[in-house]
Amino acid sequence: MEQYKTSFQHEGRQYEAIAKNYKTFCPDVGFSLTVYEIDNGESNEIYANPHNIYNLRDCGTTIRIQLKCKGKRIKWVEQQ
């Protein structure tokens, strides 16, 4: 399973997102996406979309739509 992570700020708040790719196990399944708001070191899940996002670009687009942050650059880093 491939896993990618991004962290960013928007409107003074800190966010973290994790995208997991399950295609190696099931070719019909895409990425899952979970977005967390980080508040005083605690992660609070604010959005989850299991297994139906096609690629990382679409994961970034989903984040921008959900958080209403058009133009925000989302940079993904592969996790080992």
Backbone hydrogen bonds, N-H to C=O, Kabsch-Sander energy under -0.5 kcal/mol:
donor,donor_aa,acceptor,acceptor_aa,energy
2,E,21,N,-1.3
3,Q,79,Q,-0.6
4,Y,19,A,-3.0
5,K,77,V,-2.3
6,T,17,A,-2.1
8,F,15,Y,-2.1
10,H,13,R,-2.3
13,R,10,H,-1.7
14,Q,38,I,-0.7
15,Y,8,F,-3.1
16,E,36,Y,-2.4
17,A,6,T,-2.6
18,I,34,T,-2.6
19,A,4,Y,-2.5
20,K,32,S,-2.0
21,N,2,E,-3.0
22,Y,20,K,-0.6
22,Y,30,G,-1.4
25,F,22,Y,-1.6
26,C,22,Y,-2.2
29,V,26,C,-2.0
30,G,51,H,-1.2
31,F,53,I,-3.6
32,S,20,K,-2.5
33,L,49,N,-2.3
34,T,18,I,-2.1
35,V,47,Y,-2.8
36,Y,16,E,-3.6
37,E,44,N,-2.7
38,I,14,Q,-2.8
38,I,36,Y,-0.5
39,D,37,E,-0.6
39,D,42,E,-2.7
42,E,39,D,-1.8
44,N,37,E,-2.3
44,N,42,E,-0.6
45,E,43,S,-0.5
46,I,35,V,-2.8
47,Y,35,V,-1.5
49,N,33,L,-2.8
51,H,49,N,-0.5
52,N,31,F,-0.7
53,I,31,F,-1.8
59,C,55,N,-1.6
60,G,56,L,-2.3
61,T,57,R,-2.2
62,T,58,D,-2.4
63,I,59,C,-2.1
64,R,60,G,-2.3
65,I,61,T,-2.2
66,Q,62,T,-2.8
67,L,63,I,-2.6
68,K,64,R,-0.6
68,K,65,I,-0.5
69,C,64,R,-2.0
72,K,69,C,-1.8
75,K,73,R,-0.6
76,W,74,I,-0.6
77,V,5,K,-2.2
79,Q,3,Q,-3.3
